[in-house]
Amino acid sequence: MRGIALREIPVGSGHKLAATPVFDTYWRFACARQDVFHKRVRGEAPPWTEDPVIGAHRFTNAYRASDRVSQFLIHDVLYAGDPSLEEVFFRCLLFKIFNRIDTWKHLEASLGTVSWKSYHFERYAESLDSALAGGASIYSCAYIMPSPPFGNRRKHRNHLRLLETMMRDGLPKRIASAASLEAVFRSLLSYPSLGPFLAFQFTIDLNYSSICNFSEMDFVVAGPGARDGIRKCFANTAGVEDAQIIRAVTERASDELARLGLHFEDLWGRSLQLIDCQNLFCEVDKYARVVHPEYCGASGRTRIKQRFNAGVRAVPQWYPPKWQISPPPTESNICTSRRATQLPLLMDTGVQMVSGYP
């Protein structure tokens, strides 16, 4: 960093952070990655970017809810099936514990409708046993999932016991009556094997559902990758908490984009939220390994492992109805229109579908 003039970024309470060149890259990356997203949604043919790093490596979307697994969770898990409180919670946590679409489809194929009402430990455990015996991976590689201490030799059986414990503790009702997003997080954090990162990720996933309706600007927890990204973007965090930095960066997004002369095509009227900027710090940590190798994070990683394979199929999008997001009526969003016609049925069952979410 010798010879580079660092720009100061105000972060409340009189603190100022010294921004490195990686901070400008953070915004350029966000725009470039979002541009790829919109081109894919429109069904344009690749290549979708002239950036060789983004074109060659896999990065999550600028908006967390736009990622493939999040889209499946929202469309095929949270808003499909029994809309009652306990069933939505059960489906959400069961899916997210494994965080793998193929695992969910395997459970549906072997057990029929995934439901707490018909849940039986051995049936679910044996279904996952069979998937493993067939050589399948049942956990996503996106998160490290520690095994809860419930005495079983196999991790997935311990996770089923953890979910059972949550259900029988009345956690769904406590989540539904929580006063804030942080209160949801604290409730989840009280369970074994759920550290701050996992508890926060599950909090955001539950907040996509009809169970709760908090702004994603209410609360954030920085994961390990985001913490590395923050330290690459700022030469000295001056003791400021990571969550406070994420908030300051999110709130000044418009100013930073204007300063750099960048056009950011948002999510059809929805601005970047705390969770999105948290994720972007994680992604820019990876991106900087190639573009800014002189900036090192705590992990010490120097390359990006996952390669990107472009597909030509358009990517359909569907978001929580309470967000009131309307993607353009392209062929890729036929499922959006189909699901929208089902919303009155959900409302008639007594599920509270709150509108006007920011």
C-alpha positions in Angstrom: 0.0 0.0 0.0 3.1 2.2 0.0 2.6 5.3 -2.1 -1.2 4.9 -2.4 -3.4 7.7 -1.0 -6.2 6.1 1.0 -9.6 7.8 1.0 -11.4 8.2 4.4 -14.9 6.7 4.8 -17.0 8.0 7.8 -18.5 5.2 9.9 -20.6 6.9 12.5 -19.5 7.9 16.0 -16.7 10.0 14.6 -14.8 7.0 13.2 -13.2 7.1 9.7 -11.9 4.1 7.8 -9.0 4.2 5.3 -10.4 2.7 2.1 -7.9 0.7 -0.1 -8.3 0.3 -3.8 -10.2 -2.9 -3.1 -13.1 -0.8 -1.9 -13.6 0.7 -5.4 -13.3 -2.8 -6.8 -16.1 -3.8 -4.4 -18.6 -1.5 -6.2 -17.3 -2.4 -9.7 -17.7 -6.0 -8.9 -21.2 -5.5 -7.6 -22.2 -3.8 -10.8 -20.5 -6.3 -13.1 -22.0 -9.3 -11.2 -25.5 -7.8 -11.2 -25.2 -7.1 -14.9 -24.5 -10.8 -15.5 -27.6 -11.6 -13.4 -29.9 -9.4 -15.4 -28.6 -10.7 -18.7 -29.2 -14.3 -17.6 -32.7 -13.5 -16.5 -33.4 -11.9 -19.9 -32.2 -15.1 -21.5 -29.3 -13.5 -23.4 -26.6 -15.8 -24.7 -23.2 -15.9 -23.1 -20.7 -14.4 -22.7 -22.3 -12.1 -20.2 -19.3 -10.2 -19.2 -15.9 -9.0 -20.4 -14.4 -9.4 -16.9 -12.2 -12.5 -17.2 -12.4 -13.3 -13.5 -16.2 -13.1 -13.3 -16.5 -15.0 -16.5 -14.3 -17.9 -15.4 -15.2 -18.3 -11.7 -18.4 -18.8 -9.7 -19.6 -15.9 -7.6 -22.9 -15.5 -5.8 -25.3 -12.9 -7.0 -25.2 -9.3 -5.6 -28.6 -10.1 -4.0 -28.6 -13.2 -1.8 -32.3 -14.0 -2.6 -31.4 -14.2 -6.3 -29.0 -17.2 -5.9 -30.2 -20.5 -7.2 -30.6 -22.2 -3.8 -32.3 -19.2 -2.3 -34.7 -19.1 -5.2 -35.5 -22.8 -4.8 -36.0 -22.3 -1.1 -38.4 -19.4 -1.6 -40.4 -20.8 -4.6 -40.4 -24.6 -3.9 -40.1 -24.9 -0.2 -41.4 -21.8 1.7 -44.4 -21.0 -0.5 -45.2 -24.5 -1.7 -47.1 -26.9 0.5 -48.9 -26.4 3.8 -48.7 -22.7 4.8 -49.2 -23.3 8.5 -46.6 -21.9 10.9 -45.0 -25.1 12.1 -44.9 -26.7 8.6 -43.2 -23.6 7.0 -40.6 -23.5 9.8 -40.0 -27.3 9.5 -39.6 -27.2 5.8 -37.3 -24.1 5.9 -34.9 -25.5 8.6 -34.9 -29.0 7.1 -34.0 -27.7 3.7 -31.4 -25.2 5.0 -29.6 -27.7 7.3 -28.5 -29.5 4.2 -28.8 -26.5 1.8 -28.8 -28.8 -1.2 -31.6 -29.0 -3.8 -30.8 -32.6 -4.6 -31.2 -33.7 -1.0 -34.6 -32.0 -0.8 -35.7 -33.7 -4.0 -34.4 -37.1 -2.7 -36.5 -36.7 0.4 -39.6 -35.8 -1.6 -39.0 -38.8 -4.0 -38.5 -41.3 -1.2 -41.0 -40.0 1.4 -43.6 -38.1 -0.5 -44.7 -34.7 1.0 -42.2 -33.3 3.4 -44.2 -32.5 6.5 -43.8 -32.2 10.3 -47.3 -33.8 10.7 -46.1 -37.0 9.1 -42.5 -36.8 10.2 -40.9 -39.9 11.7 -37.2 -39.8 12.6 -36.3 -43.3 11.3 -38.0 -42.7 7.9 -36.2 -39.5 7.3 -32.9 -40.8 8.7 -33.0 -43.9 6.6 -33.9 -41.9 3.5 -30.7 -39.9 4.0 -28.8 -43.1 4.8 -29.8 -44.4 1.4 -28.7 -41.3 -0.4 -25.3 -41.6 1.2 -25.1 -45.3 0.4 -25.7 -44.4 -3.2 -22.7 -42.1 -3.2 -24.6 -38.8 -3.0 -23.5 -35.8 -1.1 -26.3 -34.6 1.1 -24.8 -31.4 2.5 -23.9 -28.3 0.5 -20.3 -27.2 0.5 -21.4 -23.6 1.0 -21.3 -23.8 4.8 -19.5 -25.8 7.3 -22.2 -27.7 9.3 -20.9 -28.9 12.7 -22.6 -32.0 14.1 -25.0 -31.3 17.0 -24.2 -33.3 20.2 -27.2 -35.7 20.1 -25.2 -38.9 20.4 -25.6 -40.3 16.8 -22.6 -41.5 14.8 -23.8 -39.9 11.6 -24.1 -36.1 11.4 -27.4 -36.0 9.5 -29.1 -38.0 12.2 -27.9 -35.5 14.8 -29.3 -32.7 12.7 -32.7 -34.4 12.5 -32.7 -34.6 16.3 -31.8 -30.9 16.5 -34.7 -30.0 14.3 -37.0 -32.2 16.4 -35.8 -30.4 19.5 -36.6 -27.0 17.9 -40.1 -28.1 16.9 -40.9 -29.6 20.3 -39.5 -26.5 22.1 -42.1 -24.4 20.3 -39.4 -22.5 18.4 -41.7 -21.7 15.4 -44.1 -19.8 17.7 -41.3 -17.9 19.4 -39.9 -16.9 16.0 -43.4 -15.8 14.8 -43.8 -13.6 17.9 -40.2 -12.2 17.9 -40.0 -8.4 18.1 -37.0 -8.0 15.8 -34.7 -9.8 13.3 -32.1 -9.9 16.0 -34.5 -11.6 18.4 -35.0 -14.3 15.8 -31.2 -14.6 15.5 -30.8 -14.9 19.3 -33.5 -17.7 19.5 -31.7 -19.7 16.8 -28.3 -19.0 18.4 -29.4 -20.7 21.6 -29.3 -24.1 20.0 -26.2 -26.3 19.9 -24.0 -26.3 16.8 -25.5 -23.1 15.5 -22.8 -20.4 15.7 -23.4 -16.7 14.8 -22.9 -17.2 11.1 -25.3 -20.2 10.6 -27.9 -18.6 13.0 -27.9 -15.4 11.0 -28.2 -17.3 7.6 -31.2 -19.2 9.0 -32.7 -16.0 10.3 -32.6 -14.5 6.8 -34.1 -17.6 5.3 -37.0 -17.6 7.8 -37.5 -13.9 7.1 -38.2 -14.8 3.4 -41.2 -16.8 4.6 -44.7 -15.8 5.9 -43.5 -16.5 9.5 -42.0 -13.1 10.0 -41.6 -9.8 8.2 -38.6 -7.7 9.2 -36.6 -5.3 7.1 -33.3 -6.7 6.0 -31.8 -3.3 7.1 -32.5 -4.2 10.7 -29.6 -6.4 11.6 -26.6 -8.1 10.2 -23.8 -10.5 11.2 -20.6 -10.7 9.3 -19.4 -14.2 8.3 -15.7 -15.2 8.0 -15.5 -14.4 4.3 -17.1 -11.0 4.8 -14.6 -10.2 7.6 -11.8 -11.0 5.2 -13.3 -8.8 2.5 -13.8 -5.9 4.9 -10.1 -6.1 5.9 -9.1 -6.0 2.2 -11.3 -3.0 1.6 -10.1 -1.0 4.6 -6.5 -0.6 5.8 -7.5 -0.1 9.4 -11.0 -0.8 10.8 -10.0 1.2 13.9 -11.9 -1.1 16.3 -15.2 -0.5 14.5 -17.5 -3.6 14.6 -17.9 -5.4 11.3 -21.7 -5.0 11.4 -21.3 -1.2 11.8 -19.0 -1.2 8.8 -21.5 -3.2 6.7 -24.3 -0.8 7.6 -22.2 2.3 6.8 -21.2 0.8 3.4 -24.8 -0.2 2.6 -26.2 3.2 3.4 -23.6 5.0 1.3 -24.1 2.7 -1.8 -25.7 5.4 -4.0 -22.9 7.9 -3.2 -20.1 5.5 -3.9 -21.7 4.3 -7.2 -22.2 7.9 -8.3 -18.6 8.8 -7.3 -17.3 6.0 -9.6 -19.7 6.8 -12.4 -21.2 3.3 -12.2 -24.7 2.2 -13.1 -26.1 -0.4 -10.8 -29.2 -2.2 -12.1 -30.9 -3.1 -8.8 -33.5 -5.8 -8.1 -36.5 -4.2 -9.9 -36.7 -1.4 -7.4 -35.2 -3.1 -4.3 -31.9 -1.5 -3.2 -29.0 -3.5 -1.7 -29.7 -4.6 1.9 -27.4 -5.4 4.7 -27.3 -9.1 4.0 -26.5 -8.4 0.3 -23.6 -6.1 1.1 -22.4 -8.6 3.7 -22.3 -11.2 0.9 -20.6 -8.8 -1.5 -17.7 -8.4 1.0 -17.4 -12.2 1.0 -17.4 -12.3 -2.8 -14.9 -9.4 -3.2 -12.6 -11.2 -0.8 -12.5 -14.1 -3.4 -12.3 -11.7 -6.4 -9.5 -9.7 -4.9 -7.4 -12.9 -4.6 -6.9 -12.6 -8.4 -7.3 -8.9 -9.0 -5.6 -7.6 -5.9 -3.2 -10.4 -4.8 -1.2 -7.9 -2.7 -4.1 -7.6 -0.2 -4.2 -10.7 2.1 -7.1 -11.8 4.3 -7.0 -13.9 7.5 -7.7 -17.1 5.6 -4.5 -16.8 3.5 -6.3 -18.1 0.4 -4.8 -17.0 -2.9 -7.0 -18.6 -5.5 -10.7 -19.1 -6.3 -11.6 -22.8 -6.3 -15.0 -22.9 -8.1 -15.1 -22.5 -11.8 -18.2 -21.1 -13.6 -19.8 -23.1 -16.4 -22.2 -20.9 -18.4 -25.6 -22.3 -19.3 -27.8 -20.8 -21.9 -31.2 -21.3 -20.2 -32.9 -18.2 -18.8 -33.1 -18.0 -15.1 -36.7 -17.6 -13.7 -37.1 -15.4 -10.6 -39.6 -15.3 -7.8 -39.3 -13.4 -4.6 -41.3 -13.3 -1.3 -44.7 -11.7 -2.1 -44.3 -9.2 0.7 -41.4 -7.6 -1.1 -43.7 -6.7 -4.0 -41.0 -7.3 -6.6 -42.2 -7.7 -10.2 -39.6 -9.1 -12.6 -40.4 -8.2 -16.3 -42.8 -10.7 -18.0 -40.3 -12.7 -19.9 -40.5 -16.4 -20.8 -38.1 -17.1 -17.9 -40.6 -15.8 -15.4 -43.6 -17.9 -16.4 -43.3 -19.6 -13.0 -43.6 -16.2 -11.4 -46.9 -15.5 -12.9 -48.2 -19.0 -12.2 -47.2 -18.8 -8.5 -48.7 -15.3 -8.2 -52.1 -16.7 -9.2 -51.9 -18.9 -6.1 -51.4 -16.2 -3.6 -55.1 -15.6 -2.8 -55.3 -19.3 -1.8 -52.5 -18.7 0.7 -54.3 -15.7 2.1 -57.6 -17.6 2.5 -55.9 -20.1 4.8 -55.2 -17.4 7.3 -51.5 -16.9 6.5 -50.5 -13.3 7.0 -49.0 -12.0 3.7 -47.8 -8.5 4.6 -47.4 -6.0 1.8 -45.4 -2.8 1.6 -42.1 -4.4 2.6 -39.2 -2.1 1.5 
